[in-house]
């Protein structure tokens, strides 16, 4: 299996290609249609991610976690500028409460809602929380086409099986409400290992794909092994589409990693700070607005031109 060495981590008119949907009891046709709504005509994903919490507050220079106003306003400004350039946006549950009043996804742009009750910077790395039916129906009413959870994971962790089981329970709950599930595996630190220890990304993709996840969102760092790692992930995922997580990398580094990932079979990307990190500091800055729009359009164009190997 391939391993990923991680640094410290803080339009055509032809019919759409239908992405693979895991079989499960529930509403397969509804889930398949919702998954399709997140893609380009040829089944690729260009997702703008802005479900961030503490990492975004830090960019804004705001340490008051109880004051959500500035963060909410910054997110809405970014979405109003950039959402039209992608196939879907990834937002947090609180932001769904502003849909229809402060903003609305553009026509043809899907909505993915992150269900996590913790932030990316959570040092506890908890297993995914299984959402209630009430929460899923709430995000459904807000217009969600899909849900997302983070899965801190390592195959050698003592509770690895329980973490996979929890991800499977989330998938089952989402599917029963007609929602596809995007699972984002992230490194789970193990006692006695360093932050730069090898993370067996292909093995992890194989295991997580079997939980019922409809899309995998995976981190890859740029290295001489990126292309081979990407090919290994595609093989291991065995038909479940996977997309590249930008991880807040510098934009040029993210774009080159995306190019190699697409050549290795990735189905697209979900990018946040690498796209809008400069913009969110001052959403009125014309240069930052133009640059962030250019970045997202460039990544989406690259995805359309190189993506599709996952379908062969």
N, C-alpha and C positions, 0 to 999 in steps of 0.2 A: 504494500500500500504506500502511496505517496505521503510525504510529510511536509508540513509547512513550518518554517522556522520564523517565529514571530518576534518582532521587537517589542519593547514595552508598550502596552496598549492603553491606554487611558480608557405621398400616400397612393398606393396602387388600388385598383378597383377589383382585383381578383378575390375570391373567397378567402376568408381568414383560415389559417392553419389552426386546428384545435389542439391546444396543449394537452399533455397527458394528465388525467385526473385519477388519483388513487381510488380503487374500488372500496366501498364501505356501505353499510346500511344507512339509508337516509334519502337525500335528494340529489342523486348523481347528475341528472340533467340540469338542475338549477345551478349546482356548483360548477359544472363545466361551462355553462353560459357566463357565469360571473367571472370565472378565470379568464375566459376569452375577452371579456370587457376590459381587461388590464393590459392587453397586448396590441402590438401592431398587426397589420394584416397577415404577416407571416409568422405570427406567434412569438414575438420578441417583447421584452419588457424594458421600458425606459422610465424608471421610477424616481421621482423627486422625494427624498426623505426629509421630513422636518418634524419628527416625533421626539426631538431631543429635549432634555431637561436641564440638568446642572451644567453640562458642557456648553449649552447655549447661553445660560445665565453668565457663565464665565466670559464668553465672547462679548456679552453686553456690558461687562464690568459691574454686574449686579449680584451681590452675594445674599440678597434677601429672598430666600426661597418661598416666603409667604406672599410675596408681591408678584402675582402672575401677570399683571397688566402689561408691563413693557415687553415681556416675552411673547404674550399673546399678540400684541400689536406688531411685533417684528415678524412673527410667523405669518400673519395674515398679509403683511406687505410683501413678503417673499412669495407667498402663494399667488397673490394677485399679479405679480410680475412674471413668474416662471411657470405656473401650472399649465399654461397652454402649450408649452414646449415638450411635454412628456405624455406618456400613456396612462400614468397613474400617479397619485400623490399618497404618501404615507404620513399620517398624522396621529396624534395621541388622542385618547378619549376626551379630555377636557375641550380640545379644539373642535370636536364634532358639535359641541353645544353652540358654536357660533355660526354653523352652516345655515344659510338662509336668512341670516340677519347681518352679520359682518362680512361674510364671503360665501361663495358657492363654487364648487369645482366646475370648470368649463365643460360644455357639452362634449361628450366623447372621451373625457378623462376620468379614469376609475378612481375609487376612493378605498384605500387600505387603512384600517385603524389598528394601531398598536395596543394590545390589551395588557401590557406589562404594568404591574403596580410598583415597579422600581425603575431606577434610572440606569443608564449604561455605566455610570461610575460607582454603582453599588458594590462595595468591597465584599459583601457577604455572598455574592453570586448565587442567589437562591434558585431553586427549580422553578419552572414556569407555573404561574398560578392558573388553575382551571377556572375559566369564567363561568359565571352563572348564566342561566337562560335569560334572565332579565337584562343583564348587561348586553348580551349578544343581540337581543331584540331591540334594545335601545340604539345600538350602533347601526343595526339594520334600518331602523326608522330614520336615522340620520343620513342614510344613503350609502352605507358601506357596501362595497362589492367583495371585500375580503378582509381577513384579520391577520395579525402578525403577533408572534411571541418570540422572545429571546430564550435560547436554551444554552445556558452555561454548561459545558460538557467536556468530558474526557473519558475515553473508554476504560481507562485504568482507575477511575475514581471509585471509591467504595460504594457510592450510591448511583453509579452509572445506569443500572437497570431501572431504578426508580425514576430517574430523570427522563429516560426515554418513555417510560410508562406515562408520566405526566404529560409529555408532549403528545402522546397518542390520545390521551383523554381530552386534551384541548382540541385536537383535530376532530375527534368524534363529536364533541359538543358543537363545534363550528359547522360541521357538515350537516348536522341535524337541523340547523337553522339556515342551511343553504349558502353558507359562506366558505370559500376556499381558505386554506391556512398557509401563510408564509412562515416558515420556521427559520430563525436566525441563530445558528450555532456559533457560540463564542468560546474562547479558551477558558477552561476552568482550572485555576492554579491547583497543583497538587503539592502536598507537603513534601519538602525535600527536593523540589525542582526549581529551576530558575525561570524568570520571565521569558527567556529566549530559548527555552526547551522546545524540542520538536513537537508539533501538534499534528497528529495523524489525520490530516484533513480528508483524504480519500476514504479512509475507514469510517470516519465520522459521517461523511456524506452518505455512505452506504447504509449505515445504521439508522440515521435520522430519516432517510427516504422511506424506510419501512414503517415509520410511525403513523403514516397517513398524511404526512405533509404534502402539499400540492406544489410548493415552490421552496427551494433552499436558498437562503441569502448568506453567502460565505465570504470571509475575509481572505484575501491573498496579498502578500507583500511582493513588491517588484524585486526579482532576483533572477539569476541564470536558470533557476528551476521552475519559474512561473509557468511556462508553456507546458512542461511535462506534468506539473501538478494539475493544471486545468484539464488536460486530457484524462488524467487519472480520476479526477472528480466526476467528469462526464461518464466515464465507464462505470464507476462505482455507483453513481446515482441511478443507473439502469432505467433511464427514461424519465425520471423526475427532473423537471427543468431547474437549473440553478443559476443564480445571478450574483454578480460581484458587489460586495459591500465596499464603499469607498474608504471607510475607516478614518475619515478626516485627513487623508494623505494630501500632500501638495498636488495641485491639479494636473500638472504635466506627468507626475508619477502615476496618478490614478488613471490618466488616459492611456498611458503605455501599458499598464497592468490590464486595463480593460481590453485593449487590442489583443494581447496575448491570451487572455481568458476567452474571448470570443473565438479566436482561432482554435482554442482547445475545446470548444463546445458549449461555452456559457450561453445562456439565453438572454443576456442583457445585464442591467445594473440597477442598483438602488443607491443613489448618491445624495449626500447632504452637505456637510461642511466644505467638502472639496469643491462644491459648486457655489454655495452661497455664503461661505465663511467671511469673505470680505464685504459682501453686500449687507449682511445683517447688522453690522456695526453702525452703518448709516444708510438706511434704505432710500434716502433722497440723493445720494451721490450718483451722478449720471455715469461716471466712468465705471463704478462698481456695478451699476445696473446693466450697462452694456456688456461688461465682462462676464457677469454671471449668466446672462442670457446666451452669450456666445458659448460659454462652457457647456451648458446643458444641451444646446442645439448640436454642438460638435460631438458630444458623447452619444446623443441619440442618432446622429447621422452615421457615426462609426458602427453603432449597433445594427442599424439597418443594412449597412454594406457588408459587414463581416459575420453577422449572426446567422444562426440556422443550422449549424453543425449538429446541434442536439436533436434535430428532427430526422437525421439520416440514420 
